[in-house]
């Protein structure tokens, strides 16, 4: 199998890892908020919004790369 055939699988797994990290960080931000650090939790959630905004593009790109 050529290395170029591995790229879509690699990107898919990388995206899965990113989403798992997002979920874990969100759980931590919820815990931080409970312990009177709402500002920190809000900052974390703002950073996580970037992941959410990019997720659709990543999915579309992965789908397109599987077609080739």
mmJSON file of the N, C-alpha and C atoms, coordinates in Angstrom:
{"data_MODEL":{"atom_site":{
"group_PDB":["ATOM","ATOM","ATOM","ATOM","ATOM","ATOM","ATOM","ATOM","ATOM","ATOM","ATOM","ATOM","ATOM","ATOM","ATOM","ATOM","ATOM","ATOM","ATOM","ATOM","ATOM","ATOM","ATOM","ATOM","ATOM","ATOM","ATOM","ATOM","ATOM","ATOM","ATOM","ATOM","ATOM","ATOM","ATOM","ATOM","ATOM","ATOM","ATOM","ATOM","ATOM","ATOM","ATOM","ATOM","ATOM","ATOM","ATOM","ATOM","ATOM","ATOM","ATOM","ATOM","ATOM","ATOM","ATOM","ATOM","ATOM","ATOM","ATOM","ATOM","ATOM","ATOM","ATOM","ATOM","ATOM","ATOM","ATOM","ATOM","ATOM","ATOM","ATOM","ATOM","ATOM","ATOM","ATOM","ATOM","ATOM","ATOM","ATOM","ATOM","ATOM","ATOM","ATOM","ATOM","ATOM","ATOM","ATOM","ATOM","ATOM","ATOM","ATOM","ATOM","ATOM","ATOM","ATOM","ATOM","ATOM","ATOM","ATOM","ATOM","ATOM","ATOM","ATOM","ATOM","ATOM","ATOM","ATOM","ATOM","ATOM","ATOM","ATOM","ATOM","ATOM","ATOM","ATOM","ATOM","ATOM","ATOM","ATOM","ATOM","ATOM","ATOM","ATOM","ATOM","ATOM","ATOM","ATOM","ATOM","ATOM","ATOM","ATOM","ATOM","ATOM","ATOM","ATOM","ATOM","ATOM","ATOM","ATOM","ATOM","ATOM","ATOM","ATOM","ATOM","ATOM","ATOM","ATOM","ATOM","ATOM","ATOM","ATOM","ATOM","ATOM","ATOM","ATOM","ATOM","ATOM","ATOM","ATOM","ATOM","ATOM","ATOM","ATOM","ATOM","ATOM","ATOM","ATOM","ATOM","ATOM","ATOM","ATOM","ATOM","ATOM","ATOM","ATOM","ATOM","ATOM","ATOM","ATOM","ATOM","ATOM","ATOM","ATOM","ATOM","ATOM","ATOM","ATOM","ATOM","ATOM","ATOM","ATOM","ATOM","ATOM","ATOM","ATOM","ATOM","ATOM","ATOM","ATOM","ATOM","ATOM","ATOM","ATOM","ATOM"],
"id":[1,2,3,4,5,6,7,8,9,10,11,12,13,14,15,16,17,18,19,20,21,22,23,24,25,26,27,28,29,30,31,32,33,34,35,36,37,38,39,40,41,42,43,44,45,46,47,48,49,50,51,52,53,54,55,56,57,58,59,60,61,62,63,64,65,66,67,68,69,70,71,72,73,74,75,76,77,78,79,80,81,82,83,84,85,86,87,88,89,90,91,92,93,94,95,96,97,98,99,100,101,102,103,104,105,106,107,108,109,110,111,112,113,114,115,116,117,118,119,120,121,122,123,124,125,126,127,128,129,130,131,132,133,134,135,136,137,138,139,140,141,142,143,144,145,146,147,148,149,150,151,152,153,154,155,156,157,158,159,160,161,162,163,164,165,166,167,168,169,170,171,172,173,174,175,176,177,178,179,180,181,182,183,184,185,186,187,188,189,190,191,192,193,194,195,196,197,198,199,200,201,202,203,204],
"type_symbol":["N","C","C","N","C","C","N","C","C","N","C","C","N","C","C","N","C","C","N","C","C","N","C","C","N","C","C","N","C","C","N","C","C","N","C","C","N","C","C","N","C","C","N","C","C","N","C","C","N","C","C","N","C","C","N","C","C","N","C","C","N","C","C","N","C","C","N","C","C","N","C","C","N","C","C","N","C","C","N","C","C","N","C","C","N","C","C","N","C","C","N","C","C","N","C","C","N","C","C","N","C","C","N","C","C","N","C","C","N","C","C","N","C","C","N","C","C","N","C","C","N","C","C","N","C","C","N","C","C","N","C","C","N","C","C","N","C","C","N","C","C","N","C","C","N","C","C","N","C","C","N","C","C","N","C","C","N","C","C","N","C","C","N","C","C","N","C","C","N","C","C","N","C","C","N","C","C","N","C","C","N","C","C","N","C","C","N","C","C","N","C","C","N","C","C","N","C","C","N","C","C","N","C","C"],
"label_atom_id":["N","CA","C","N","CA","C","N","CA","C","N","CA","C","N","CA","C","N","CA","C","N","CA","C","N","CA","C","N","CA","C","N","CA","C","N","CA","C","N","CA","C","N","CA","C","N","CA","C","N","CA","C","N","CA","C","N","CA","C","N","CA","C","N","CA","C","N","CA","C","N","CA","C","N","CA","C","N","CA","C","N","CA","C","N","CA","C","N","CA","C","N","CA","C","N","CA","C","N","CA","C","N","CA","C","N","CA","C","N","CA","C","N","CA","C","N","CA","C","N","CA","C","N","CA","C","N","CA","C","N","CA","C","N","CA","C","N","CA","C","N","CA","C","N","CA","C","N","CA","C","N","CA","C","N","CA","C","N","CA","C","N","CA","C","N","CA","C","N","CA","C","N","CA","C","N","CA","C","N","CA","C","N","CA","C","N","CA","C","N","CA","C","N","CA","C","N","CA","C","N","CA","C","N","CA","C","N","CA","C","N","CA","C","N","CA","C","N","CA","C","N","CA","C","N","CA","C","N","CA","C","N","CA","C","N","CA","C"],
"label_alt_id":[null,null,null,null,null,null,null,null,null,null,null,null,null,null,null,null,null,null,null,null,null,null,null,null,null,null,null,null,null,null,null,null,null,null,null,null,null,null,null,null,null,null,null,null,null,null,null,null,null,null,null,null,null,null,null,null,null,null,null,null,null,null,null,null,null,null,null,null,null,null,null,null,null,null,null,null,null,null,null,null,null,null,null,null,null,null,null,null,null,null,null,null,null,null,null,null,null,null,null,null,null,null,null,null,null,null,null,null,null,null,null,null,null,null,null,null,null,null,null,null,null,null,null,null,null,null,null,null,null,null,null,null,null,null,null,null,null,null,null,null,null,null,null,null,null,null,null,null,null,null,null,null,null,null,null,null,null,null,null,null,null,null,null,null,null,null,null,null,null,null,null,null,null,null,null,null,null,null,null,null,null,null,null,null,null,null,null,null,null,null,null,null,null,null,null,null,null,null,null,null,null,null,null,null],
"label_comp_id":["UNK","UNK","UNK","UNK","UNK","UNK","UNK","UNK","UNK","UNK","UNK","UNK","UNK","UNK","UNK","UNK","UNK","UNK","UNK","UNK","UNK","UNK","UNK","UNK","UNK","UNK","UNK","UNK","UNK","UNK","UNK","UNK","UNK","UNK","UNK","UNK","UNK","UNK","UNK","UNK","UNK","UNK","UNK","UNK","UNK","UNK","UNK","UNK","UNK","UNK","UNK","UNK","UNK","UNK","UNK","UNK","UNK","UNK","UNK","UNK","UNK","UNK","UNK","UNK","UNK","UNK","UNK","UNK","UNK","UNK","UNK","UNK","UNK","UNK","UNK","UNK","UNK","UNK","UNK","UNK","UNK","UNK","UNK","UNK","UNK","UNK","UNK","UNK","UNK","UNK","UNK","UNK","UNK","UNK","UNK","UNK","UNK","UNK","UNK","UNK","UNK","UNK","UNK","UNK","UNK","UNK","UNK","UNK","UNK","UNK","UNK","UNK","UNK","UNK","UNK","UNK","UNK","UNK","UNK","UNK","UNK","UNK","UNK","UNK","UNK","UNK","UNK","UNK","UNK","UNK","UNK","UNK","UNK","UNK","UNK","UNK","UNK","UNK","UNK","UNK","UNK","UNK","UNK","UNK","UNK","UNK","UNK","UNK","UNK","UNK","UNK","UNK","UNK","UNK","UNK","UNK","UNK","UNK","UNK","UNK","UNK","UNK","UNK","UNK","UNK","UNK","UNK","UNK","UNK","UNK","UNK","UNK","UNK","UNK","UNK","UNK","UNK","UNK","UNK","UNK","UNK","UNK","UNK","UNK","UNK","UNK","UNK","UNK","UNK","UNK","UNK","UNK","UNK","UNK","UNK","UNK","UNK","UNK","UNK","UNK","UNK","UNK","UNK","UNK"],
"label_asym_id":["A","A","A","A","A","A","A","A","A","A","A","A","A","A","A","A","A","A","A","A","A","A","A","A","A","A","A","A","A","A","A","A","A","A","A","A","A","A","A","A","A","A","A","A","A","A","A","A","A","A","A","A","A","A","A","A","A","A","A","A","A","A","A","A","A","A","A","A","A","A","A","A","A","A","A","A","A","A","A","A","A","A","A","A","A","A","A","A","A","A","A","A","A","A","A","A","A","A","A","A","A","A","A","A","A","A","A","A","A","A","A","A","A","A","A","A","A","A","A","A","A","A","A","A","A","A","A","A","A","A","A","A","A","A","A","A","A","A","A","A","A","A","A","A","A","A","A","A","A","A","A","A","A","A","A","A","A","A","A","A","A","A","A","A","A","A","A","A","A","A","A","A","A","A","A","A","A","A","A","A","A","A","A","A","A","A","A","A","A","A","A","A","A","A","A","A","A","A","A","A","A","A","A","A"],
"label_entity_id":["1","1","1","1","1","1","1","1","1","1","1","1","1","1","1","1","1","1","1","1","1","1","1","1","1","1","1","1","1","1","1","1","1","1","1","1","1","1","1","1","1","1","1","1","1","1","1","1","1","1","1","1","1","1","1","1","1","1","1","1","1","1","1","1","1","1","1","1","1","1","1","1","1","1","1","1","1","1","1","1","1","1","1","1","1","1","1","1","1","1","1","1","1","1","1","1","1","1","1","1","1","1","1","1","1","1","1","1","1","1","1","1","1","1","1","1","1","1","1","1","1","1","1","1","1","1","1","1","1","1","1","1","1","1","1","1","1","1","1","1","1","1","1","1","1","1","1","1","1","1","1","1","1","1","1","1","1","1","1","1","1","1","1","1","1","1","1","1","1","1","1","1","1","1","1","1","1","1","1","1","1","1","1","1","1","1","1","1","1","1","1","1","1","1","1","1","1","1","1","1","1","1","1","1"],
"label_seq_id":[1,1,1,2,2,2,3,3,3,4,4,4,5,5,5,6,6,6,7,7,7,8,8,8,9,9,9,10,10,10,11,11,11,12,12,12,13,13,13,14,14,14,15,15,15,16,16,16,17,17,17,18,18,18,19,19,19,20,20,20,21,21,21,22,22,22,23,23,23,24,24,24,25,25,25,26,26,26,27,27,27,28,28,28,29,29,29,30,30,30,31,31,31,32,32,32,33,33,33,34,34,34,35,35,35,36,36,36,37,37,37,38,38,38,39,39,39,40,40,40,41,41,41,42,42,42,43,43,43,44,44,44,45,45,45,46,46,46,47,47,47,48,48,48,49,49,49,50,50,50,51,51,51,52,52,52,53,53,53,54,54,54,55,55,55,56,56,56,57,57,57,58,58,58,59,59,59,60,60,60,61,61,61,62,62,62,63,63,63,64,64,64,65,65,65,66,66,66,67,67,67,68,68,68],
"pdbx_PDB_ins_code":[null,null,null,null,null,null,null,null,null,null,null,null,null,null,null,null,null,null,null,null,null,null,null,null,null,null,null,null,null,null,null,null,null,null,null,null,null,null,null,null,null,null,null,null,null,null,null,null,null,null,null,null,null,null,null,null,null,null,null,null,null,null,null,null,null,null,null,null,null,null,null,null,null,null,null,null,null,null,null,null,null,null,null,null,null,null,null,null,null,null,null,null,null,null,null,null,null,null,null,null,null,null,null,null,null,null,null,null,null,null,null,null,null,null,null,null,null,null,null,null,null,null,null,null,null,null,null,null,null,null,null,null,null,null,null,null,null,null,null,null,null,null,null,null,null,null,null,null,null,null,null,null,null,null,null,null,null,null,null,null,null,null,null,null,null,null,null,null,null,null,null,null,null,null,null,null,null,null,null,null,null,null,null,null,null,null,null,null,null,null,null,null,null,null,null,null,null,null,null,null,null,null,null,null],
"Cartn_x":[0.841,0.0,0.896,0.712,1.52,1.235,2.247,2.081,0.932,0.666,-0.425,-1.777,-1.891,-3.145,-3.356,-2.303,-2.394,-2.814,-2.649,-2.931,-4.37,-5.392,-6.754,-6.989,-6.444,-6.592,-5.879,-4.709,-3.96,-4.728,-5.248,-5.995,-7.273,-7.927,-9.134,-8.808,-7.76,-7.354,-6.918,-6.237,-5.817,-7.041,-8.043,-9.279,-9.984,-10.013,-10.612,-9.903,-8.589,-7.816,-8.148,-8.259,-8.568,-9.931,-10.906,-12.245,-12.267,-11.479,-11.392,-10.767,-9.734,-9.116,-10.088,-10.852,-11.853,-12.844,-13.325,-14.287,-13.67,-12.433,-11.764,-11.544,-11.129,-10.889,-12.196,-13.258,-14.564,-14.991,-14.773,-15.08,-14.279,-13.016,-12.177,-12.656,-13.071,-13.551,-14.841,-15.678,-16.897,-16.541,-15.538,-15.092,-14.507,-13.721,-13.127,-14.212,-15.245,-16.34,-17.052,-17.251,-17.908,-17.103,-15.793,-14.928,-14.549,-15.532,-15.412,-14.354,-14.159,-13.24,-13.953,-15.08,-15.902,-15.136,-14.261,-13.501,-12.585,-11.929,-11.043,-11.861,-12.985,-13.84,-14.33,-14.7,-15.137,-14.013,-12.805,-11.662,-11.388,-11.498,-11.282,-12.346,-13.588,-14.673,-14.519,-14.034,-13.775,-12.712,-11.677,-10.637,-11.198,-12.08,-12.666,-13.601,-14.137,-14.982,-14.221,-12.935,-12.117,-12.152,-12.069,-12.14,-13.488,-14.551,-15.885,-16.037,-15.516,-15.635,-14.865,-13.742,-12.915,-13.335,-14.125,-14.484,-15.213,-16.145,-16.898,-15.974,-15.053,-14.098,-13.25,-12.803,-11.975,-12.758,-14.007,-14.832,-15.029,-15.306,-15.497,-14.217,-13.099,-11.813,-11.492,-11.76,-11.523,-12.428,-13.68,-14.618,-14.148,-13.693,-13.213,-11.955,-11.078,-9.828,-10.077,-11.159,-11.482,-11.972,-12.449,-12.958,-11.821,-10.637,-9.507,-8.648],
"Cartn_y":[-1.172,0.0,1.248,2.14,3.361,4.248,5.007,5.896,6.872,7.31,8.259,7.653,6.328,5.673,5.692,5.867,5.898,7.268,8.299,9.648,9.84,9.419,9.594,8.885,7.693,6.972,7.698,8.203,8.955,10.2,10.925,12.141,11.822,10.733,10.33,10.043,9.276,8.955,10.209,11.101,12.366,13.177,13.199,13.907,13.256,11.946,11.249,11.627,11.659,12.046,13.468,14.351,15.746,15.861,15.122,15.176,14.571,13.53,12.936,13.92,14.614,15.631,16.767,17.149,18.195,17.792,16.566,16.088,16.072,15.623,15.572,16.971,17.892,19.258,19.92,19.627,20.178,19.683,18.414,17.874,18.604,18.839,19.56,20.997,21.645,23.021,23.071,22.052,21.988,21.866,21.079,20.905,22.208,22.879,24.153,25.176,25.197,26.151,25.914,24.672,24.327,24.848,24.907,25.331,26.812,27.622,29.088,29.662,29.065,29.624,29.74,30.435,30.558,31.228,32.189,32.869,31.894,31.033,30.039,29.087,28.626,27.705,28.356,29.626,30.33,30.442,30.721,30.811,29.475,28.398,27.065,26.769,27.09,26.825,27.646,28.851,29.675,29.023,28.492,27.798,26.545,25.84,24.624,24.932,26.126,26.52,26.45,26.7,26.608,25.192,24.215,22.813,22.542,23.017,22.808,23.455,24.656,25.365,24.654,24.064,23.391,21.954,21.376,19.962,19.666,20.508,20.249,20.265,21.218,21.263,20.004,19.573,18.366,17.162,17.031,15.907,15.937,17.121,17.241,16.903,17.347,17.073,15.587,14.945,13.498,12.741,13.141,12.484,12.651,13.837,14.082,13.281,13.15,12.419,10.92,10.399,8.978,8.677,9.702,9.509,9.315,9.748,9.684,8.512],
"Cartn_z":[0.0,0.0,0.0,-0.969,-1.005,0.21,0.585,1.734,1.561,0.33,0.085,0.439,0.371,0.749,2.258,3.013,4.467,4.996,4.198,4.657,5.139,4.407,4.916,6.258,6.409,7.683,8.811,8.517,9.51,9.938,8.974,9.288,10.065,9.727,10.453,11.918,12.149,13.53,14.276,13.589,14.203,14.617,13.772,14.087,15.28,15.323,16.47,17.765,17.73,18.909,19.339,18.379,18.672,19.345,18.855,19.439,20.841,21.053,22.392,23.368,22.927,23.779,24.062,23.065,23.263,24.351,24.293,25.295,26.695,26.79,28.095,28.659,27.808,28.264,28.672,27.959,28.327,29.706,29.976,31.313,32.388,32.116,33.071,33.269,32.188,32.322,33.129,32.997,33.815,35.289,35.582,36.973,37.521,36.698,37.107,37.41,36.579,36.778,38.103,38.481,39.736,40.924,40.766,41.862,41.745,41.363,41.381,40.454,39.323,38.332,36.991,37.02,35.815,34.676,34.991,33.939,33.202,33.957,33.341,32.477,33.004,32.253,30.961,31.013,29.807,28.786,29.25,28.342,27.658,28.418,27.854,26.797,27.115,26.159,24.888,25.012,23.815,22.938,23.572,22.806,22.147,22.84,22.277,21.108,21.065,19.938,18.619,18.662,17.452,16.898,17.785,17.35,16.698,17.323,16.77,15.392,15.257,13.98,12.871,13.209,12.2,11.929,12.803,12.683,11.375,10.977,9.751,8.535,8.487,7.377,7.345,8.508,8.589,8.063,8.484,8.024,6.512,5.973,4.525,3.767,4.291,3.647,3.676,4.811,4.904,3.943,3.852,2.93,1.485,1.154,-0.206,-0.508,0.47,0.229,0.053,0.61,0.445,-0.968,-1.648,-3.017,-4.01,-3.652,-4.594,-4.33],
"occupancy":[1.0,1.0,1.0,1.0,1.0,1.0,1.0,1.0,1.0,1.0,1.0,1.0,1.0,1.0,1.0,1.0,1.0,1.0,1.0,1.0,1.0,1.0,1.0,1.0,1.0,1.0,1.0,1.0,1.0,1.0,1.0,1.0,1.0,1.0,1.0,1.0,1.0,1.0,1.0,1.0,1.0,1.0,1.0,1.0,1.0,1.0,1.0,1.0,1.0,1.0,1.0,1.0,1.0,1.0,1.0,1.0,1.0,1.0,1.0,1.0,1.0,1.0,1.0,1.0,1.0,1.0,1.0,1.0,1.0,1.0,1.0,1.0,1.0,1.0,1.0,1.0,1.0,1.0,1.0,1.0,1.0,1.0,1.0,1.0,1.0,1.0,1.0,1.0,1.0,1.0,1.0,1.0,1.0,1.0,1.0,1.0,1.0,1.0,1.0,1.0,1.0,1.0,1.0,1.0,1.0,1.0,1.0,1.0,1.0,1.0,1.0,1.0,1.0,1.0,1.0,1.0,1.0,1.0,1.0,1.0,1.0,1.0,1.0,1.0,1.0,1.0,1.0,1.0,1.0,1.0,1.0,1.0,1.0,1.0,1.0,1.0,1.0,1.0,1.0,1.0,1.0,1.0,1.0,1.0,1.0,1.0,1.0,1.0,1.0,1.0,1.0,1.0,1.0,1.0,1.0,1.0,1.0,1.0,1.0,1.0,1.0,1.0,1.0,1.0,1.0,1.0,1.0,1.0,1.0,1.0,1.0,1.0,1.0,1.0,1.0,1.0,1.0,1.0,1.0,1.0,1.0,1.0,1.0,1.0,1.0,1.0,1.0,1.0,1.0,1.0,1.0,1.0,1.0,1.0,1.0,1.0,1.0,1.0,1.0,1.0,1.0,1.0,1.0,1.0],
"B_iso_or_equiv":[0.0,0.0,0.0,0.0,0.0,0.0,0.0,0.0,0.0,0.0,0.0,0.0,0.0,0.0,0.0,0.0,0.0,0.0,0.0,0.0,0.0,0.0,0.0,0.0,0.0,0.0,0.0,0.0,0.0,0.0,0.0,0.0,0.0,0.0,0.0,0.0,0.0,0.0,0.0,0.0,0.0,0.0,0.0,0.0,0.0,0.0,0.0,0.0,0.0,0.0,0.0,0.0,0.0,0.0,0.0,0.0,0.0,0.0,0.0,0.0,0.0,0.0,0.0,0.0,0.0,0.0,0.0,0.0,0.0,0.0,0.0,0.0,0.0,0.0,0.0,0.0,0.0,0.0,0.0,0.0,0.0,0.0,0.0,0.0,0.0,0.0,0.0,0.0,0.0,0.0,0.0,0.0,0.0,0.0,0.0,0.0,0.0,0.0,0.0,0.0,0.0,0.0,0.0,0.0,0.0,0.0,0.0,0.0,0.0,0.0,0.0,0.0,0.0,0.0,0.0,0.0,0.0,0.0,0.0,0.0,0.0,0.0,0.0,0.0,0.0,0.0,0.0,0.0,0.0,0.0,0.0,0.0,0.0,0.0,0.0,0.0,0.0,0.0,0.0,0.0,0.0,0.0,0.0,0.0,0.0,0.0,0.0,0.0,0.0,0.0,0.0,0.0,0.0,0.0,0.0,0.0,0.0,0.0,0.0,0.0,0.0,0.0,0.0,0.0,0.0,0.0,0.0,0.0,0.0,0.0,0.0,0.0,0.0,0.0,0.0,0.0,0.0,0.0,0.0,0.0,0.0,0.0,0.0,0.0,0.0,0.0,0.0,0.0,0.0,0.0,0.0,0.0,0.0,0.0,0.0,0.0,0.0,0.0,0.0,0.0,0.0,0.0,0.0,0.0],
"pdbx_formal_charge":[null,null,null,null,null,null,null,null,null,null,null,null,null,null,null,null,null,null,null,null,null,null,null,null,null,null,null,null,null,null,null,null,null,null,null,null,null,null,null,null,null,null,null,null,null,null,null,null,null,null,null,null,null,null,null,null,null,null,null,null,null,null,null,null,null,null,null,null,null,null,null,null,null,null,null,null,null,null,null,null,null,null,null,null,null,null,null,null,null,null,null,null,null,null,null,null,null,null,null,null,null,null,null,null,null,null,null,null,null,null,null,null,null,null,null,null,null,null,null,null,null,null,null,null,null,null,null,null,null,null,null,null,null,null,null,null,null,null,null,null,null,null,null,null,null,null,null,null,null,null,null,null,null,null,null,null,null,null,null,null,null,null,null,null,null,null,null,null,null,null,null,null,null,null,null,null,null,null,null,null,null,null,null,null,null,null,null,null,null,null,null,null,null,null,null,null,null,null,null,null,null,null,null,null],
"auth_seq_id":[1,1,1,2,2,2,3,3,3,4,4,4,5,5,5,6,6,6,7,7,7,8,8,8,9,9,9,10,10,10,11,11,11,12,12,12,13,13,13,14,14,14,15,15,15,16,16,16,17,17,17,18,18,18,19,19,19,20,20,20,21,21,21,22,22,22,23,23,23,24,24,24,25,25,25,26,26,26,27,27,27,28,28,28,29,29,29,30,30,30,31,31,31,32,32,32,33,33,33,34,34,34,35,35,35,36,36,36,37,37,37,38,38,38,39,39,39,40,40,40,41,41,41,42,42,42,43,43,43,44,44,44,45,45,45,46,46,46,47,47,47,48,48,48,49,49,49,50,50,50,51,51,51,52,52,52,53,53,53,54,54,54,55,55,55,56,56,56,57,57,57,58,58,58,59,59,59,60,60,60,61,61,61,62,62,62,63,63,63,64,64,64,65,65,65,66,66,66,67,67,67,68,68,68],
"auth_comp_id":["UNK","UNK","UNK","UNK","UNK","UNK","UNK","UNK","UNK","UNK","UNK","UNK","UNK","UNK","UNK","UNK","UNK","UNK","UNK","UNK","UNK","UNK","UNK","UNK","UNK","UNK","UNK","UNK","UNK","UNK","UNK","UNK","UNK","UNK","UNK","UNK","UNK","UNK","UNK","UNK","UNK","UNK","UNK","UNK","UNK","UNK","UNK","UNK","UNK","UNK","UNK","UNK","UNK","UNK","UNK","UNK","UNK","UNK","UNK","UNK","UNK","UNK","UNK","UNK","UNK","UNK","UNK","UNK","UNK","UNK","UNK","UNK","UNK","UNK","UNK","UNK","UNK","UNK","UNK","UNK","UNK","UNK","UNK","UNK","UNK","UNK","UNK","UNK","UNK","UNK","UNK","UNK","UNK","UNK","UNK","UNK","UNK","UNK","UNK","UNK","UNK","UNK","UNK","UNK","UNK","UNK","UNK","UNK","UNK","UNK","UNK","UNK","UNK","UNK","UNK","UNK","UNK","UNK","UNK","UNK","UNK","UNK","UNK","UNK","UNK","UNK","UNK","UNK","UNK","UNK","UNK","UNK","UNK","UNK","UNK","UNK","UNK","UNK","UNK","UNK","UNK","UNK","UNK","UNK","UNK","UNK","UNK","UNK","UNK","UNK","UNK","UNK","UNK","UNK","UNK","UNK","UNK","UNK","UNK","UNK","UNK","UNK","UNK","UNK","UNK","UNK","UNK","UNK","UNK","UNK","UNK","UNK","UNK","UNK","UNK","UNK","UNK","UNK","UNK","UNK","UNK","UNK","UNK","UNK","UNK","UNK","UNK","UNK","UNK","UNK","UNK","UNK","UNK","UNK","UNK","UNK","UNK","UNK","UNK","UNK","UNK","UNK","UNK","UNK"],
"auth_asym_id":["A","A","A","A","A","A","A","A","A","A","A","A","A","A","A","A","A","A","A","A","A","A","A","A","A","A","A","A","A","A","A","A","A","A","A","A","A","A","A","A","A","A","A","A","A","A","A","A","A","A","A","A","A","A","A","A","A","A","A","A","A","A","A","A","A","A","A","A","A","A","A","A","A","A","A","A","A","A","A","A","A","A","A","A","A","A","A","A","A","A","A","A","A","A","A","A","A","A","A","A","A","A","A","A","A","A","A","A","A","A","A","A","A","A","A","A","A","A","A","A","A","A","A","A","A","A","A","A","A","A","A","A","A","A","A","A","A","A","A","A","A","A","A","A","A","A","A","A","A","A","A","A","A","A","A","A","A","A","A","A","A","A","A","A","A","A","A","A","A","A","A","A","A","A","A","A","A","A","A","A","A","A","A","A","A","A","A","A","A","A","A","A","A","A","A","A","A","A","A","A","A","A","A","A"],
"auth_atom_id":["N","CA","C","N","CA","C","N","CA","C","N","CA","C","N","CA","C","N","CA","C","N","CA","C","N","CA","C","N","CA","C","N","CA","C","N","CA","C","N","CA","C","N","CA","C","N","CA","C","N","CA","C","N","CA","C","N","CA","C","N","CA","C","N","CA","C","N","CA","C","N","CA","C","N","CA","C","N","CA","C","N","CA","C","N","CA","C","N","CA","C","N","CA","C","N","CA","C","N","CA","C","N","CA","C","N","CA","C","N","CA","C","N","CA","C","N","CA","C","N","CA","C","N","CA","C","N","CA","C","N","CA","C","N","CA","C","N","CA","C","N","CA","C","N","CA","C","N","CA","C","N","CA","C","N","CA","C","N","CA","C","N","CA","C","N","CA","C","N","CA","C","N","CA","C","N","CA","C","N","CA","C","N","CA","C","N","CA","C","N","CA","C","N","CA","C","N","CA","C","N","CA","C","N","CA","C","N","CA","C","N","CA","C","N","CA","C","N","CA","C","N","CA","C","N","CA","C","N","CA","C","N","CA","C","N","CA","C"],
"pdbx_PDB_model_num":[1,1,1,1,1,1,1,1,1,1,1,1,1,1,1,1,1,1,1,1,1,1,1,1,1,1,1,1,1,1,1,1,1,1,1,1,1,1,1,1,1,1,1,1,1,1,1,1,1,1,1,1,1,1,1,1,1,1,1,1,1,1,1,1,1,1,1,1,1,1,1,1,1,1,1,1,1,1,1,1,1,1,1,1,1,1,1,1,1,1,1,1,1,1,1,1,1,1,1,1,1,1,1,1,1,1,1,1,1,1,1,1,1,1,1,1,1,1,1,1,1,1,1,1,1,1,1,1,1,1,1,1,1,1,1,1,1,1,1,1,1,1,1,1,1,1,1,1,1,1,1,1,1,1,1,1,1,1,1,1,1,1,1,1,1,1,1,1,1,1,1,1,1,1,1,1,1,1,1,1,1,1,1,1,1,1,1,1,1,1,1,1,1,1,1,1,1,1,1,1,1,1,1,1]
}}}
